[in-house]
């Protein structure tokens, strides 16, 4: 089971997949790669296998899509920023969000907006 920080980080990254309302295999592949990169940088301390990361995604995707589509998004964003406020250098997280967002060859305006929101909340 993932700790609370890992859970929050996985949510931040997975939400980048849903930001443009399209889910492509390349984004899921980049999600796995981004998690592995954050593990290598010790931002994510839990050791998750590729299978475990994909299982986490499949288990949580519907809930995250619902959050994005409703007024719950602002509450989620606030809760998330509180749970990740102790991260001293959030730049690797920003890089991971961008990697996922650009995985389909486009950087859609909604993906840019999501990235800005994450930067504002984690850099505060």
C-alpha positions in Angstrom: 0.0 0.0 0.0 1.3 3.5 -0.9 1.8 6.1 1.8 -0.2 9.3 1.7 2.5 11.3 -0.1 2.8 8.7 -2.8 -0.9 8.5 -3.2 -1.1 12.3 -3.6 1.7 12.4 -6.1 0.1 9.6 -8.2 -3.1 11.6 -8.2 -1.3 14.7 -9.4 0.3 12.8 -12.2 -2.8 10.8 -13.2 -4.9 13.9 -13.4 -2.6 15.2 -16.1 -3.8 12.3 -18.3 -7.4 13.4 -17.9 -6.9 17.2 -18.3 -7.6 17.2 -22.0 -10.6 14.8 -21.7 -8.8 12.2 -23.8 -7.0 9.1 -22.6 -4.3 7.8 -24.9 -1.9 4.8 -24.4 1.0 7.2 -24.8 -0.1 9.2 -21.8 -0.4 6.1 -19.6 3.0 5.0 -20.7 4.4 8.4 -19.8 2.6 8.2 -16.5 4.4 5.0 -15.6 7.7 6.6 -16.8 7.1 9.7 -14.8 6.5 7.6 -11.6 9.7 5.7 -12.2 11.6 9.0 -12.7 10.2 10.4 -9.5 11.2 7.1 -7.7 14.8 7.5 -9.1 14.9 11.1 -7.8 13.6 9.9 -4.4 10.5 12.2 -4.7 8.4 9.0 -4.5 9.9 6.8 -1.8 7.6 3.8 -2.3 9.0 1.2 -4.7 6.3 0.5 -7.2 6.6 -1.9 -10.1 5.2 -1.0 -13.5 2.3 -3.5 -12.8 1.5 -1.9 -9.5 1.5 1.6 -11.1 -0.9 0.5 -13.8 -3.1 -1.3 -11.3 -3.2 1.9 -9.2 -4.2 3.9 -12.3 -6.9 1.5 -13.2 -8.2 1.4 -9.7 -8.4 5.2 -9.3 -9.1 6.6 -12.8 -12.9 6.8 -12.5 -12.8 8.7 -9.2 -10.2 11.1 -10.5 -12.2 11.7 -13.7 -15.3 12.5 -11.5 -13.3 14.9 -9.4 -12.1 16.7 -12.5 -15.6 17.0 -13.9 -17.2 18.4 -10.8 -16.9 21.2 -8.2 -14.8 18.8 -6.1 -11.7 19.7 -8.1 -11.0 22.8 -6.0 -11.3 20.9 -2.8 -9.1 18.1 -4.1 -6.5 20.6 -5.2 -6.4 22.3 -1.8 -6.2 18.9 0.0 -3.5 17.9 -2.3 -1.4 21.0 -1.8 -1.6 20.6 2.0 -0.5 16.9 1.8 2.5 17.8 -0.4 3.5 21.1 1.2 6.6 19.6 2.8 8.2 18.8 -0.6 11.1 21.2 -0.9 11.6 21.1 -4.6 8.5 20.5 -6.6 10.2 21.0 -10.0 10.5 17.3 -10.7 6.7 17.0 -10.2 6.1 19.9 -12.7 8.4 18.2 -15.2 6.5 14.9 -14.8 3.1 16.6 -15.3 4.5 18.2 -18.5 5.9 14.9 -19.7 2.5 13.2 -19.4 0.7 16.2 -20.9 2.9 16.2 -24.0 2.9 12.4 -24.5 0.2 12.6 -27.2 2.2 15.1 -29.2 0.0 18.0 -28.1 0.1 20.3 -25.1 -3.6 21.2 -25.0 -4.7 24.4 -23.3 -6.5 22.5 -20.6 -3.3 20.6 -19.9 -1.4 23.9 -19.6 -4.0 25.3 -17.3 -3.8 22.2 -15.1 0.0 22.5 -15.0 -0.3 26.1 -13.9 -2.7 25.2 -11.2 -0.4 22.5 -9.9 2.6 24.9 -10.0 0.6 27.6 -8.1 -0.5 25.2 -5.4 2.7 23.3 -4.9 5.1 26.3 -5.1 3.1 28.3 -2.6 
